[in-house]
Amino acid sequence: MILPFLALAAAQPPAMPSTPPPMPPLSTQAPARRPPAPAPAPAAPAASPEEARLRSCAALVRTAPERAVETANAWLADRGGLPARQCLGLAYVALQRWPAAAAVYEQAARDADAAGSAERAGLWVQAGNARLAAGEGPRALQAFDAALAAPDLMPELRGEVHLDRARAQVALGHADIARQDIDRALQLVPADPFAWYLSAALARRESNLARAGTDIARARQLAPGDPDILLLAGTIAGQAGNMGEAERLYRQIVAASPDSEAGRAASASLATMREVEVPAPAPAAPTPAPSAPPHRTAHPE
């Protein structure tokens, strides 16, 4: 079985201070809490030669992606097939060569589909995210739709695909369709804080601050310390007129994650708030006109 690689995130330009993008990029999520196993798990079977080679290539991607491109292409020439394409796609992603990565993943997805492999859906998702990172919204939608059409797509991944599809729809200016995708995702992955985060961001874009506040509160319940979620919560609070809560949240982000993008944005927002709060200097009082000299009475000599 080939190891799936489903960690591709779309790149977007940084947001302006206190104004995160309406549909932010995927961010790292905290792993879900798992109950302890009642008994030790059986030892994993030994990796196949292809799996071992793919792992080695993936390790090379992390340290020398240009060399990984050469390695993967040589592997493809040696009939490496699907795992070689996966490695090549990973290398292009590491180099942020998004169109090339998308093309590789699309071909890998077609190969997986022809072989009836369950990996086809995940590969279409990776292709779609690469197209989205490249600014190719229509082609991203095509890839996400191909993933949704896969007969073996699990409900959790289906929910994540709807979130990606919503991001593509917003990029194309179709906020109404994006709302449909997000609401469907909330049904499929209600425990995913990122789904509620995106829903709050879209509600904010739609000027629906009531829903934005409700949805970001749910995201905070699921991921209390996530700086991106806290940043959006602060922005929504500020737009709702609760400047005290916005300032508290921004300070919490700066204290916990000062070097993150969210930390820097929160710091800039705090500086902006301080500028707004500084009262303008009072106008100088008008200079009084010099008083007339006292009337002098002539004295007779």
Buried (B, 14 or more C-beta within 10 A) or exposed (E): EBEBBEEBEBBBEEBEBBBBBBBBBBBEEEEEEEEEEEEEEEEEEEEEEBBEBBBEBBEBBEEBBEEBBEBBBEBBEEEBBBBBBBBBBBBBBBBEBBBBBBBBBBBBBBBBBEEEBBBBBBBBBBBBBBBBBBBBBEBBBBBBBBBBEBEEBEEEBBBBBBBBBBBBBBBBEBBEBBBBBBBBBBEBBEEBBBBBBBBBBBBBBBEBBEBBBBBBEBBBEBBEEBBBBBBBBBBBBBBBEBBEBBBEBBBBBBEBBEEBBBBBBBBBBBEEBEEEEEEEEEEEEEEEEEEEEEEEEEEEE
